[in-house]
């Protein structure tokens, strides 16, 4: 769920909530890499969870930078991005660990 919410946040943030330029910006394309592991995550493929845990770290870093440098609505959205990326990262690690324990 956090992966889907993060995709929706990235698109809506740059499209109409707080875009860098009026009318939306091309930064909404930052959601595209999150779509790559979506199919694998929805089908519970362990490798997709492993890759997603690495991919989401970039979104965490972007959220931290924008929470620090932006103000207003953009700063709030950056904090939400941080929270979603931490939840996604922890969920991926917990899933991989649970699957490995079940396999043993």
ABEGO torsion letter per residue (X at the ends): XAAAAAAAAAAAAAAAABBABBGEBAAAAAAAAAAAAAAAAAAGBAAAAAAAAAAAAAAAAAAAAAAAABBEAAAAAAAAAAAAAAAAAAAAAAAAAAAAAAAX
